[in-house]
Amino acid sequence: MLEGKKIILGVTGGIAAYKTVILARLLVKAGAEVQVIMTPNAKEFITPLTMSTITSKPVISEFFTANTGEWHSHVDLGVWADAMVIAPATASTIAKLANGVADNMLVTTYLSSKSPVFIAPAMDLDMMRHPTTIHNLEMLKSYGNHIIEPTSGELASHLVGKGRMEEPENIFNVLSDFFETTSQLEGKKVLITAGPTVESIDPVRFISNHSSGKMGYAIAEECALRGAEVTLVSGPVSLSMTNSNVNLVKVNTACEMYAKVMGHTDESDLVVLCAAVADYRAEQISERKIKRDATDTLTIKLVENPDIAKAVGEKKHSGQVVVGFALETDNEEEHAREKLAKKNLDMIVLNSLNDKGAGFKTDTNKVTILERGGAVHNYECKSKRLVAKDIIDVVVNNHFAK
Ligand code: CTP
């Protein structure tokens, strides 16, 4: 999995740096190209000569080589790497990373990095549990960095507690698993619908629903993370999509969503229909604002919108996987199974509005996945990001396993 991967290995000034020598060796043995960057303090614990000998590359530590004036471009390094690992990461480096204090080559490269970053903290137990460190790690996590949690045991201070850097073999396995996951959907095209549709009645009013789009956006992120090229056709939501592997196509109405989906479905290996599409639209959109009149009722004639999932299911080609959603309030499994069959889906993700934490607006969801062959997978209530992971795991394991 690591063959040919370009890895920046950042080493900071902690005693666990001696273990990073083993990590460098494991990475090199697995075929990775490793560029070590050491902070000035790291060189007090292990020598650059050790690391450059193991990696067959000069270690970078300063912004430039003093006697030649050769500049080491943190920008080029940030673009070059497939992953950056900082092990050990001291409390000081963690604080600098979290706050963008770019006063050494390592932190500067981190700020320029385009690749995923893995941080393996190592420090004394009191530093580890200090609210400042906890807060800094939370910040780093929220920016999408991967924290490789330290373990508990005897520390350099001879105190016993949490703060030991994870063993080099386990850090290696984290990286290896990461690259395995990110290649699962490599070369695959994924089409996803998300959010509500909005059907105008007049220039002021519309028919819509409470869908936030969070589930569909989380699935798009997950597929992109696993290497897919994603097209996300989204109704109006307040979310943004920054992942460059996701092509965001914005629509308003069900008819617009239908047209965009039909334009992409043939080329897609996986189609996930997550949008809460309005089943009906006004037959006539009034050009003027509808005025209140003397009667106490108002009738608006609605006509049916296209069923996008059904249309995708009808066109399904061999090898293509189509996943639908069902949000139900009663006889949940029965209704979901009916939709699975009627729309010719391979899988349907059922969420019940009766379950706490499931459905619209929330950051969590509780789902049951029903497969065409009859298999049923039940899950606990969890974040939509983790639900997306569960859904794509089933797709990968049962349809795209290499
Ligand atoms: N769906 C769709 N186009 C529609 C309606 C639904 O693509 N016009 C998709 C949804 O994205 C979802 C699945 O079909 O994947 C089921 O949606 P749902 O609204 O539960 O089903 P309906 O067929 O509309 O049934 P009902 O609203 O009567 O429960």
Residues whose N, C-alpha, C, O or C-beta is under 5 A from the ligand:
A	BS01	CTP	L273 C274 A275 A276 V277 A278 D279 N305 P306 D307 I308 A309 G324 F325 A326 L327
